[in-house]
Amino acid sequence: MSAPLLTIDLDALADNWQRLAKLSRSETGATVKADGYGLGSSRVARRLAEAGARSFFIALAEEGLAIRKVLGNGPRIFVFSGHMDGDAAMLRELGLIPLLNSAEQMARHLETLPDHPYGVQLDSGMNRLGMEPPEWAAVRQIGLPNAPQLVMSHLACADEPDHAMNAQQRDAFVQMTQDLDAPRSLAATGGMLLGPDYHFDLSRPGVGLYGGLPFEDARAVAHLSLPVIQIRDVEPGETVGYGNTWTAARASRIATVAAGYADGIHRALSHKLQLWAGDQPCPTVGRISMDLIGVDVTDLPTPPETLDLLNARQTVDMLADAAGTIGYEILTSLGGRYRRRYLGGGA
Ligand SMILES: *Cc1c(COP(=O)(O)O)cnc(C)c1O
């Protein structure tokens, strides 16, 4: 049993959802795109539905299949990329609600699925997806078919509460929607934390559910433990790993663990990463390779069988800082080779 073990705590996930939901007086949905931020969208969606989530968000219609299967027909599933060419059958069969993000998508939707529910995605300044004010005005002038299920926009700087962009986008969103009779959504995790002015009718947190910043009170959901597959003694002056980038300054005991950059442990973490033996940190040494990492365990009283990469002391955001990225990327990079174990409800 030499595969690393990724443990996903579904009760912590549900708890994070409940605590975010308490921040808002309106509905709280859940963003489960990218396979539930790498943690397994079926298990995640089922547990969040048990916790009370009724509106789910995915990036692509294809992601809807697994989620609809576990959720049944009740909960709504919204698709951020809207109605893409060729998606009509899938949207209909899976009962997915596309968030139309251009006049072209609106036309496509009306042509192929005239009676199928839809939402609208507006651009309030991020310039990523969504209709800008003139395009939206033109679409409205032609007339919206039946009422949209949701009108939404997305904040570019919500993880920086003091950023002027937040209020600017909120104002732009209000301007584009104030005389519209449809539920509105602006906030993801960061937006929820900005306060009630940003909550509108439905929030759609993602990363905070999975234990990531900017939700500082989040409980860790992903725990990752790596098996030690060899321990060797290294003399002073000997080197470890590709490129001889680490040289032993003392007689050292080096553990080799079975995981590497192919498992989402970014090579940029070389020389910056530590693994944990219980409460004790152990520095990794040498370069992270595809399947293996060297760890200095000289100071441990007994040789470890496993070393932890993600635990209560080392969060996805700490790894992200060390790698020069964000917790989202650490989570969604977690590899397919891990053995996965789910703790908590939703069994
Ligand atoms: C990914 C995404 C979310 C969820 O964002 P988090 O920052 O993970 O909470 C919400 N809305 C849109 C449009 C997204 O792309």
The ligand as a MOL file (V3000), in Angstrom:
LIG
                    3D

  0  0  0     0  0            999 V3000
M  V30 BEGIN CTAB
M  V30 COUNTS 15 15 0 0 0
M  V30 BEGIN ATOM
M  V30 1 C -15.3040 29.8560 -9.3010 0
M  V30 2 C -16.4170 30.8140 -9.2410 0
M  V30 3 C -17.1350 31.0020 -8.0400 0
M  V30 4 C -16.6790 30.4420 -6.7140 0
M  V30 5 O -15.5930 31.2620 -6.2980 0
M  V30 6 P -14.7940 31.0660 -4.9330 0
M  V30 7 O -13.8390 32.2030 -4.9330 0
M  V30 8 O -14.1100 29.7480 -5.0410 0
M  V30 9 O -15.7510 31.1090 -3.8200 0
M  V30 10 C -18.2730 31.7820 -8.0820 0
M  V30 11 N -18.6540 32.4010 -9.2220 0
M  V30 12 C -17.9690 32.2770 -10.3910 0
M  V30 13 C -18.4520 32.9840 -11.5970 0
M  V30 14 C -16.8110 31.4970 -10.4310 0
M  V30 15 O -16.1310 31.3990 -11.5690 0
M  V30 END ATOM
M  V30 BEGIN BOND
M  V30 1 1 1 2
M  V30 2 1 2 3
M  V30 3 2 2 14
M  V30 4 1 3 4
M  V30 5 2 3 10
M  V30 6 1 4 5
M  V30 7 1 5 6
M  V30 8 2 6 7
M  V30 9 1 6 8
M  V30 10 1 6 9
M  V30 11 1 10 11
M  V30 12 2 11 12
M  V30 13 1 12 13
M  V30 14 1 12 14
M  V30 15 1 14 15
M  V30 END BOND
M  V30 END CTAB
M  END
